[in-house]
Amino acid sequence: MAADGKVFMLSEQGKVAVLASGGSLEPIVVNDLHDDIYATPAISDGKIYLRTRGWLYCFGLPKS
């Protein structure tokens, strides 16, 4: 999925990679949620929601 000029790639094994859109294929960051991801992520109000087998995560930038 793409948002805020970045591409977010998820694996069923719980890894989330963030790439710059239009840039290199080298990830900016890779996070491991240590849980399986089977649900489709959602974007709302500048936040990304991810559900793993055991948790619901919400990622976003702090309000300035």
Summary of the structure (lengths in Angstrom):
residues: 64
radius of gyration: 11.8
end to end distance: 25.0
largest distance: 33.3
contacts: 135
relative contact order: 0.22
helix: 0%
strand: 48%
